[in-house]
């Protein structure tokens, strides 16, 4: 296990990916596109949990209360894409993906 953690740390350092905290608001727009807006950013993003043990932020919104804001800790993937578990019936549009390791609801 220790060797794996050292390897993972080395990979993250080589990629220059540093864990960061962001605040994101749910946009509630009807399209097959990214639904989350990071404060201070123009482009919507996708959110993807790092593993199955973390709450799925895409299932936390009650469907009516806005604004819905969350605080997240994680890293952005180096390239735009579609999250691995993104449910859609159409052609989703690629966008930045933030992979989070921690999530906390700020406003719901």
N, C-alpha and C positions, 0 to 999 in steps of 0.2 A: 504494500500500500504506500509506503514512504517513497519508493522509487517512482510510483505512478504520480504522486503529488509533485515530486521534483520535476518529472518530465512535463507535467501539465503547466507548472510554473514557468519552465523554460520556454515552452511553446507560446504562452501568453506574452512573455517578455519579448520574444523574437517578433511576434506579430505587432508589438507596440500597443496591444489592447490593454487599456487600463480600466478597471472597474470604475464606474461613475454613477452618480445619482441624478435622476431626472424627475420632473413632474409632468405627467401627461393627462390630458383631458380627452374624454370620449367625444367624438364628433357627431355620432348618430346620423350619418348621411346614408342614403340608400344607393349604394353602388358596390360593386365587387372590388373595392379598393381599400387602402389603409384607412383605418378609422380613428387613429390616435394622433393628437397634436401635442408636441412638446412645447412648453412655454418658451417663447422667444424664437421659435422656428417657423418657417413658412410652409414647409412640406409635411404632410401627414406621414406617419410611420406605422409599421406593424409591431406588435408586441408578441414575444414568444417566450414561454417559460423554459428555463434551463433543464428542468426535469419534471417528472410526473408528481413529485411530492410537493411542489409549489402550487399555490392556488392559481387557477387559470383566470387571469384578469379579464379575459373576454367574456366570462360567464358571471362576473360579479355585478354588473349593472342591472338594476331592477326593471329596466325597460321604459321608465317614464321620467325619473328624476334627473334633471340636468341643472347645473353642470355636474358631471361625475369625474372626479380627479383622483389620481393615484400617485404615490411616490414609489419609485422603482430604483433598484440598484442592479447594475449589470453592465453589459458591453454591447456596442453596435457591431453587427457583422460587417466585415470589410466590403462586401458588395451588396447591392440591392437585390431583392428577390421576393419570394413568397414564403411565409412561415410554413413549416412542415405539416402542421395540423390545421391549416386555414380552411374552414368550411365555406364552400362557394358553389353556386349553381351556374355561374357564368365564367368569363375569362378575367381572372384577377389581374390587376396592374401591379407591376413590380414597384417596390419602395424600400427605403431603409428598414432594417429589422433590428430591434433592440431585444437582446436576449437577457431576461432578468432572473436574478437569483433571490431577490427579496421584493415583496410588494406590500404596501400599506394603503388602505383607502383613506383619502383625505376628506373628500366630500361626496356624499351619496344621498 
